[in-house]
Amino acid sequence: MLVEIKATGICHTDEFTRSGSDPEGLFPAILGHEGAGVVAEVGPGVASVKKGDHVIPLYTPECRQCEYCSPARPTCARRYASRRGKA
């Protein structure tokens, strides 16, 4: 999927990286990983979005099955917590 980013923001994670305190924050870095955009293209097998849809790219994927994938907490999905070291 190709997303045309329309807006980004610097969040507390970006600020932590910018401060130099983040042990994983190597420079040069591109900050502003939170954003919003419009789907410009989709590839084969992509069924959940279509060209023209407005989307918010997330830091971690949603499983859309657990209570943490509610609209209020989509980045807290338990299914993918092990990828963030929080399983």
PyRosetta script that sets phi, psi and omega in degrees:
from pyrosetta import init, pose_from_sequence

init()
pose = pose_from_sequence("MLVEIKATGICHTDEFTRSGSDPEGLFPAILGHEGAGVVAEVGPGVASVKKGDHVIPLYTPECRQCEYCSPARPTCARRYASRRGKA")
pose.set_psi(1, 137.1)
pose.set_omega(1, 175.8)
pose.set_phi(2, -111.7)
pose.set_psi(2, 125.3)
pose.set_omega(2, -178.6)
pose.set_phi(3, -115.7)
pose.set_psi(3, 128.2)
pose.set_omega(3, 173.2)
pose.set_phi(4, -85.3)
pose.set_psi(4, 109.9)
pose.set_omega(4, -177.5)
pose.set_phi(5, -74.3)
pose.set_psi(5, 128.5)
pose.set_omega(5, -179.5)
pose.set_phi(6, -102.3)
pose.set_psi(6, -27.8)
pose.set_omega(6, -179.4)
pose.set_phi(7, -155.4)
pose.set_psi(7, 146.8)
pose.set_omega(7, 173.7)
pose.set_phi(8, -134.9)
pose.set_psi(8, 166.4)
pose.set_omega(8, 178.6)
pose.set_phi(9, -143.5)
pose.set_psi(9, 152.6)
pose.set_omega(9, 175.8)
pose.set_phi(10, -93.2)
pose.set_psi(10, 121.2)
pose.set_omega(10, -178.3)
pose.set_phi(11, -106.5)
pose.set_psi(11, -176.2)
pose.set_omega(11, -178.2)
pose.set_phi(12, -63.8)
pose.set_psi(12, -31.0)
pose.set_omega(12, 177.0)
pose.set_phi(13, -65.5)
pose.set_psi(13, -43.3)
pose.set_omega(13, 177.2)
pose.set_phi(14, -62.7)
pose.set_psi(14, -41.3)
pose.set_omega(14, 179.9)
pose.set_phi(15, -64.1)
pose.set_psi(15, -38.5)
pose.set_omega(15, 177.1)
pose.set_phi(16, -61.9)
pose.set_psi(16, -43.9)
pose.set_omega(16, 177.7)
pose.set_phi(17, -64.0)
pose.set_psi(17, -45.7)
pose.set_omega(17, -178.3)
pose.set_phi(18, -62.1)
pose.set_psi(18, -31.4)
pose.set_omega(18, -177.7)
pose.set_phi(19, -68.3)
pose.set_psi(19, -19.7)
pose.set_omega(19, -177.1)
pose.set_phi(20, 90.3)
pose.set_psi(20, -1.3)
pose.set_omega(20, -178.8)
pose.set_phi(21, -85.7)
pose.set_psi(21, -14.6)
pose.set_omega(21, -177.8)
pose.set_phi(22, -79.1)
pose.set_psi(22, 115.6)
pose.set_omega(22, -178.6)
pose.set_phi(23, -65.5)
pose.set_psi(23, -19.2)
pose.set_omega(23, 177.6)
pose.set_phi(24, -97.3)
pose.set_psi(24, -4.6)
pose.set_omega(24, -175.6)
pose.set_phi(25, -85.0)
pose.set_psi(25, 92.6)
pose.set_omega(25, 179.5)
pose.set_phi(26, -93.9)
pose.set_psi(26, 146.4)
pose.set_omega(26, 178.3)
pose.set_phi(27, -109.0)
pose.set_psi(27, 148.0)
pose.set_omega(27, 4.7)
pose.set_phi(28, -73.3)
pose.set_psi(28, 151.3)
pose.set_omega(28, -179.7)
pose.set_phi(29, -134.2)
pose.set_psi(29, 149.8)
pose.set_omega(29, 173.9)
pose.set_phi(30, -105.0)
pose.set_psi(30, 111.8)
pose.set_omega(30, -179.4)
pose.set_phi(31, -88.3)
pose.set_psi(31, 165.3)
pose.set_omega(31, 179.1)
pose.set_phi(32, 97.2)
pose.set_psi(32, 44.1)
pose.set_omega(32, -177.8)
pose.set_phi(33, -76.0)
pose.set_psi(33, -8.9)
pose.set_omega(33, 174.7)
pose.set_phi(34, -93.7)
pose.set_psi(34, 134.7)
pose.set_omega(34, -177.3)
pose.set_phi(35, -165.3)
pose.set_psi(35, -172.6)
pose.set_omega(35, 177.8)
pose.set_phi(36, -147.0)
pose.set_psi(36, 147.3)
pose.set_omega(36, -178.9)
pose.set_phi(37, -161.3)
pose.set_psi(37, -170.0)
pose.set_omega(37, -178.5)
pose.set_phi(38, -124.9)
pose.set_psi(38, 133.9)
pose.set_omega(38, 178.7)
pose.set_phi(39, -65.2)
pose.set_psi(39, 122.0)
pose.set_omega(39, 179.8)
pose.set_phi(40, -96.3)
pose.set_psi(40, -34.3)
pose.set_omega(40, 179.4)
pose.set_phi(41, -151.0)
pose.set_psi(41, 151.0)
pose.set_omega(41, 171.6)
pose.set_phi(42, -128.2)
pose.set_psi(42, 151.1)
pose.set_omega(42, -179.9)
pose.set_phi(43, -98.9)
pose.set_psi(43, -179.4)
pose.set_omega(43, 179.2)
pose.set_phi(44, -60.3)
pose.set_psi(44, 139.9)
pose.set_omega(44, 177.3)
pose.set_phi(45, 85.3)
pose.set_psi(45, -6.0)
pose.set_omega(45, 178.8)
pose.set_phi(46, -85.1)
pose.set_psi(46, 117.1)
pose.set_omega(46, -176.3)
pose.set_phi(47, -120.9)
pose.set_psi(47, -14.3)
pose.set_omega(47, -173.9)
pose.set_phi(48, -84.5)
pose.set_psi(48, -15.9)
pose.set_omega(48, 177.4)
pose.set_phi(49, -139.2)
pose.set_psi(49, 161.3)
pose.set_omega(49, 176.9)
pose.set_phi(50, -136.6)
pose.set_psi(50, 164.4)
pose.set_omega(50, 178.9)
pose.set_phi(51, -53.6)
pose.set_psi(51, 131.6)
pose.set_omega(51, 179.5)
pose.set_phi(52, 98.0)
pose.set_psi(52, -14.6)
pose.set_omega(52, 178.1)
pose.set_phi(53, -67.0)
pose.set_psi(53, 144.1)
pose.set_omega(53, 173.9)
pose.set_phi(54, -88.1)
pose.set_psi(54, 130.4)
pose.set_omega(54, -175.3)
pose.set_phi(55, -134.5)
pose.set_psi(55, 160.0)
pose.set_omega(55, 174.8)
pose.set_phi(56, -123.2)
pose.set_psi(56, 107.6)
pose.set_omega(56, 177.6)
pose.set_phi(57, -64.6)
pose.set_psi(57, 134.7)
pose.set_omega(57, -178.6)
pose.set_phi(58, -107.6)
pose.set_psi(58, 154.8)
pose.set_omega(58, 178.3)
pose.set_phi(59, -67.0)
pose.set_psi(59, -35.5)
pose.set_omega(59, 177.0)
pose.set_phi(60, -130.2)
pose.set_psi(60, 153.9)
pose.set_omega(60, -178.9)
pose.set_phi(61, -72.9)
pose.set_psi(61, 158.8)
pose.set_omega(61, 174.5)
pose.set_phi(62, -96.6)
pose.set_psi(62, 140.6)
pose.set_omega(62, 174.1)
pose.set_phi(63, -88.8)
pose.set_psi(63, -22.1)
pose.set_omega(63, -178.9)
pose.set_phi(64, 60.6)
pose.set_psi(64, 21.4)
pose.set_omega(64, -178.7)
pose.set_phi(65, -124.2)
pose.set_psi(65, -25.3)
pose.set_omega(65, -175.2)
pose.set_phi(66, -98.3)
pose.set_psi(66, 166.9)
pose.set_omega(66, -179.7)
pose.set_phi(67, -64.8)
pose.set_psi(67, -20.1)
pose.set_omega(67, 180.0)
pose.set_phi(68, -79.1)
pose.set_psi(68, -13.6)
pose.set_omega(68, 178.0)
pose.set_phi(69, -89.2)
pose.set_psi(69, 27.9)
pose.set_omega(69, 175.7)
pose.set_phi(70, -72.0)
pose.set_psi(70, 163.8)
pose.set_omega(70, 179.0)
pose.set_phi(71, -56.7)
pose.set_psi(71, -25.1)
pose.set_omega(71, -177.5)
pose.set_phi(72, -82.8)
pose.set_psi(72, -20.4)
pose.set_omega(72, -174.3)
pose.set_phi(73, -140.7)
pose.set_psi(73, 51.5)
pose.set_omega(73, -173.9)
pose.set_phi(74, -65.6)
pose.set_psi(74, -23.8)
pose.set_omega(74, -178.2)
pose.set_phi(75, -89.3)
pose.set_psi(75, 10.2)
pose.set_omega(75, -179.9)
pose.set_phi(76, -106.2)
pose.set_psi(76, 17.8)
pose.set_omega(76, -176.7)
pose.set_phi(77, -56.0)
pose.set_psi(77, 125.0)
pose.set_omega(77, -178.4)
pose.set_phi(78, -67.4)
pose.set_psi(78, -32.9)
pose.set_omega(78, -176.8)
pose.set_phi(79, -56.7)
pose.set_psi(79, -32.4)
pose.set_omega(79, -176.5)
pose.set_phi(80, -109.1)
pose.set_psi(80, 10.1)
pose.set_omega(80, -176.2)
pose.set_phi(81, -60.7)
pose.set_psi(81, -32.3)
pose.set_omega(81, -178.8)
pose.set_phi(82, -63.6)
pose.set_psi(82, -26.4)
pose.set_omega(82, 177.7)
pose.set_phi(83, -70.3)
pose.set_psi(83, -20.7)
pose.set_omega(83, 179.3)
pose.set_phi(84, -102.1)
pose.set_psi(84, 2.8)
pose.set_omega(84, -179.2)
pose.set_phi(85, 74.8)
pose.set_psi(85, 24.9)
pose.set_omega(85, -177.5)
pose.set_phi(86, -122.5)
pose.set_psi(86, 22.4)
pose.set_omega(86, -178.3)
pose.set_phi(87, -78.6)
pose.dump_pdb("model.pdb")
